[in-house]
Amino acid sequence: MAKRSSLFIRIVEGKHLPAKDITGSSDPYCIVKIDNEAIIRTATVWKTLSPFWGEEYEVHLPPTFHSVSFYVMDEDALSRDDVIGKVCVTRDVLTAHPKGYSGWLNLTEIDPDEEVQGEIHLQIEILGSDAARKLRCSVFEARDLARKDRNGASDPFVRVRYNSKTQESSVVKKSCYPRWNETFEFDLDESATEKVCIEVWDWDLVSRNDFLGKDGKLCLITLIDETTTAECRQEVAINLIKLFLGQGLAKEFLDLLFKLELDKTDEPNTLFRSNSLASKSMESFLKVTGMQYLHNVLGPTVNRVFDEKKYIELDPSKVEIKEVGCSGLHRIQTESEVIQQSTQHLQSYLTDLLITIAKSVRTCPATIRATFRQLFKRVEEHFPENKHKNVKFIAVTSFLCLRFFSPAIMSPKLFHLREKHADARTSRTLLLLAKAIQTVGNMDAAASRAKEGWMAPLQPTIQQSISQMKEFITKLIDIEEKEEVDQPKAQTLVVKEGPLFIHRGKGKGPLLSSSFKKLHFSLTSEALSFAKTPSSKKSSFITLSNIRAAEKVEEKSFGSSHVMQIIYADEAGQLEMAYLQCKCVNELNQWLSALRKVCVNNAEMLGSYHPGVFKGDKWSCCHQKEKTGLGCDKTRHGVTLQEWNDPLDPDLESQLIFRHLFGVRELMREKYLEMLTEKNENVLLRQSGDPENVDGPTRLFQVLQDLEDAHHTAVFSSGTLADGDRNCLLELQT
């Protein structure tokens, strides 16, 4: 505790956490609460029981605070996040350790009766003339409050604060569902910066009152975010990003999300820490527009780590002692020597990486630079105080370092930096390097203070790196308006590339796997091309507009289950087939998916194909003797993978967003009516008034209805569907 009113917190890591997911793992993150008010939320560390966060904060404590609680949560995409456990540090414990506390603490299970819960029904309005305006807060009732007393209930009352003035309601005895129906009025101060704060407390006769909770606010514009589940938020985010990128409006869309997130954030330590639509959209934006930039920045260092395969370990509890020296002069390397050597190697990697980052300002896509500049500006306006001078930098690094660079360093294969996953030694080195980048990304001057003993040797390098990162961000956001141009087409030039084996058939003999030749293929928005090596000049192979199908080939045809065929029309309009072999089934699925996505709008796509090959005088799959006849199996144009590097197709993204909004339409309407009811507004008046004044959700519902009507009209008036198809469609919609 540096001083009475502030507290320095470093959330380091966890170990031996229980598995909460069916995969035998968890997706842990931490929430820090001061007297049950959440002020900090760390990033989520995916699929691990020993997470490393390494995040640092300085929080200002209210004079009357009682405790600081640390909750370890498991993020769940399918249901409510699970509570793994909590640690509660009371005011007395902090007082007993004036120089602070550092060490491991055991997690304990939470008592549901001791956690903030429940809802409160309020109405806030402004009354009177300009000369004597009043702010009126009506408190009606609450429900499902926590049970604080031994009798299994509470004695709740409401405390309303505004502009340094406080009023309290009467106490409702022995109730978790109290009704107050009381009104409080305050003189409205237009210059006041303090918001109305409504708190619910449990009254106690002989002891201190217990805090039950405070009001939460829901912005009407966040309706879509509120009704989008964690399961599909990532998909919705990437669809929206690609849609607005295609329209050249990605920066404006993200700026709107930045403002919404800032409007509901008073504590900088929680800014962009949750997996909200804003966070997921920015994360998707970086992956879609900045993957080539990521490869240029991280590629050299990551490749060096893989090639050198050095043993690096800073944690004394994990150091492996080994023999060193030449034959006959063996000696055991000491623990300190291992750590010293590891520190030097890790410093070298981190220094090289920071130098590359510092030189990458002009290679960073203009649309990313412009977006970061807007984010920097918004955060600076929202937190102008000098004590928050680092927050605007941290807002940038929270995405660039914590959600982009660091995950790619830890899992280079997932970001296409490497073809294979790292071995155990290399993986540990990458993890330590990712931890260092996370610490740099937290960008707190206190990072130089070694709160974690085994990371201490790296602290001087990290401290220097923080200064370098600030200089880099300052230069990164210094961009002229004429450079702020979204270039979606440039981002789709290379959809997928890599080595494939192409079949070179001769005569009518049997087709063997040995007849495949290895080449480097590149799929762009115009053609599929190949070259002898990645750096060689490419030759156009197949124009995308000529592709008619991309499908798997039966294993028996070539003795391999990783072969695909591309059916395309040649210059004379005749159908030809190219057989390409992939190294594994995952690679096969990725290539098929990529090919189908870039050809989604091609005319004359085939409805059937032959999964075999034409050997001698017949097809191996169905034994038909006519080579150009109809296929014996249906093509699967719609079977694709959902990946960050999908080509931009604004029309497709519009359809996907419509499908999502249509699916949650009723949920959105229920949420909307609930919000209007809380605000005591006339729903019918809002929906039947002047169209110019109709609010966003009402317009959205009308657009969805119009699109549905247009779809029905187009489908059922075209006459292209058979009766059976129409019945099936009606069944699905019902």
Disulfide bonds with the S-S distance in Angstrom:
none
